Amino acid sequence: MGHLEKRGLGTVTKKAHAGQHHGPWSKWREIKCGGIKEKNTEGRPLTLFIDSSFIIALADEDDQYHKVAKELVKITAGEKVISDLILSESTTGVASRLGSEAGTKVFETLMYDSSTRVVFLNKRLCERSLHLFLKYGQRLSFADTISVRIMYDRKIKSIVSFDSDFDGIEGVSRISGS
């Protein structure tokens, strides 16, 4: 286990040897959609919003939610949506725990995986998220309210997250494996 190794979406250990390279999170791409039970109106797997707490837990085998995250990978085989804020949080979070090479692999996987859509922040999205921040600001950060706004806009009902702050948010179902 001392080597840079793939686990779930490509977890790397803190004991990784420098200079060893494996394809970023190849399991994310290999898993078939059979694990998803719910489907949209066209019969395709539902689109899921992915939170940074899930991505970081998946990458870091020492994270308290790592084992659960590995199991949840099975349901993330369809289309996934993240914001550029999630991309930033995930890249930074993994890099701070496991080093810049691991953070770079997370960035590359999220940015270039054909089943992951990155929604980039703009002035209009921020403005449209403000009322949600006013409504849920005691529970959600502004970044999280942007995630909820994106979910509403794209009619995404489920978020894969270990952040319980999403519990009780109108129209949002949190998938946490527990």
C-alpha positions in Angstrom: 0.0 0.0 0.0 3.0 2.3 0.0 2.7 2.9 -3.8 0.6 5.4 -5.6 -2.4 3.3 -6.2 -5.9 3.4 -7.6 -8.7 3.0 -5.1 -12.2 3.9 -6.2 -11.7 7.0 -8.2 -7.9 6.8 -7.9 -7.1 7.3 -4.3 -3.4 7.9 -3.6 -1.8 7.1 -0.3 0.1 9.6 1.8 3.1 7.3 1.4 3.1 7.6 -2.4 6.4 7.3 -4.1 7.4 10.3 -6.1 7.7 9.8 -9.8 5.2 6.9 -10.1 2.2 7.8 -12.4 -1.0 6.0 -13.0 -4.0 7.2 -15.0 -6.1 9.7 -13.0 -9.1 8.0 -11.4 -9.5 5.5 -14.1 -12.1 3.5 -12.1 -14.5 6.5 -12.4 -14.6 5.9 -16.1 -14.6 2.1 -16.0 -17.6 1.5 -13.7 -20.8 0.7 -15.7 -24.1 2.4 -14.9 -25.6 -0.8 -13.5 -25.3 0.5 -10.0 -27.8 3.3 -10.6 -31.4 2.3 -9.9 -33.2 5.6 -10.6 -33.4 6.8 -14.2 -34.6 10.0 -15.8 -37.5 10.2 -18.2 -35.4 9.1 -21.1 -34.4 5.9 -19.2 -30.8 7.1 -18.6 -29.2 7.2 -15.2 -29.9 10.3 -13.2 -27.4 13.2 -13.3 -25.8 13.7 -9.9 -24.2 16.7 -8.4 -20.9 15.8 -6.8 -19.6 17.7 -3.7 -16.0 18.2 -2.7 -16.4 16.3 0.5 -17.1 13.1 -1.6 -14.1 13.7 -3.9 -11.7 14.4 -1.1 -12.9 11.4 0.9 -12.5 9.2 -2.2 -8.9 10.4 -2.8 -7.7 10.2 0.8 -7.7 6.7 2.2 -7.2 8.2 5.7 -10.4 10.2 5.4 -13.2 9.0 7.8 -15.6 8.6 4.9 -13.1 6.9 2.5 -14.6 3.4 2.6 -18.2 4.7 2.1 -17.0 6.9 -0.8 -15.5 3.9 -2.5 -18.9 2.2 -2.3 -20.7 5.2 -3.6 -18.5 5.3 -6.7 -20.8 2.7 -8.2 -23.7 5.2 -8.4 -21.6 7.9 -10.0 -21.1 6.2 -13.3 -23.6 8.4 -15.2 -23.4 12.1 -15.8 -21.9 14.2 -13.0 -22.0 17.9 -12.5 -19.7 20.1 -10.4 -19.0 23.8 -10.2 -15.6 25.4 -10.6 -15.8 26.1 -6.9 -16.1 22.3 -6.3 -13.1 21.8 -8.7 -11.1 24.3 -6.7 -12.1 23.0 -3.2 -11.4 19.4 -4.3 -8.0 20.1 -5.9 -6.9 22.2 -3.0 -8.2 19.8 -0.3 -6.6 16.8 -1.9 -3.3 18.7 -2.5 -3.2 19.9 1.1 -3.6 16.3 2.4 -1.7 14.3 -0.2 0.5 16.7 -2.1 0.3 18.7 -5.3 0.7 15.7 -7.6 -2.5 14.1 -6.2 -4.3 17.5 -6.3 -3.3 17.8 -10.0 -4.7 14.3 -10.7 -8.0 15.3 -9.1 -8.1 18.5 -11.2 -7.3 16.6 -14.5 -9.9 13.9 -13.8 -12.7 16.3 -13.0 -11.8 18.8 -15.7 -11.3 16.3 -18.6 -13.6 13.3 -17.7 -16.3 13.3 -20.4 -19.0 12.3 -18.0 -18.3 15.3 -15.7 -19.7 18.7 -16.5 -18.0 21.7 -14.8 -20.3 24.7 -14.5 -18.3 28.0 -14.3 -19.3 30.8 -12.1 -20.5 34.0 -13.6 -22.1 37.2 -12.4 -25.7 36.0 -13.2 -25.2 32.7 -11.3 -23.9 34.6 -8.3 -26.9 37.0 -8.3 -29.3 34.1 -8.7 -27.7 32.3 -5.8 -28.0 35.2 -3.4 -31.6 34.5 -2.4 -30.7 31.0 -1.5 -27.8 32.3 0.6 -30.3 34.6 2.4 -32.7 31.6 2.9 -30.1 29.0 3.9 -27.1 31.2 4.9 -27.2 30.0 8.5 -26.5 26.5 7.2 -24.9 26.7 3.8 -21.8 28.6 2.6 -22.2 30.8 -0.4 -20.3 28.1 -2.4 -22.8 25.5 -1.3 -25.8 27.8 -2.2 -24.2 28.1 -5.7 -24.2 24.3 -5.9 -27.9 24.2 -4.9 -28.7 26.9 -7.5 -26.9 24.8 -10.2 -28.9 21.8 -9.1 -32.2 23.7 -9.3 -31.3 25.1 -12.8 -30.4 21.7 -14.1 -33.2 19.8 -12.3 -30.7 17.7 -10.4 -32.3 16.3 -7.3 -29.4 14.4 -5.7 -26.0 15.4 -4.4 -23.3 13.0 -3.4 -21.9 14.6 -0.3 -20.8 13.9 3.3 -21.8 17.4 4.3 -24.9 17.2 6.4 -25.6 20.9 5.8 -27.4 19.8 2.6 -30.0 17.9 4.7 -33.3 19.6 4.7 -32.7 21.8 1.7 -35.9 22.0 -0.3 -35.7 19.8 -3.5 -32.3 18.3 -2.6 -31.6 14.7 -1.6 -28.2 14.0 -0.2 -26.6 10.6 -1.0 -24.1 9.8 1.7 -24.2 6.0 1.9 -25.5 6.1 5.5 
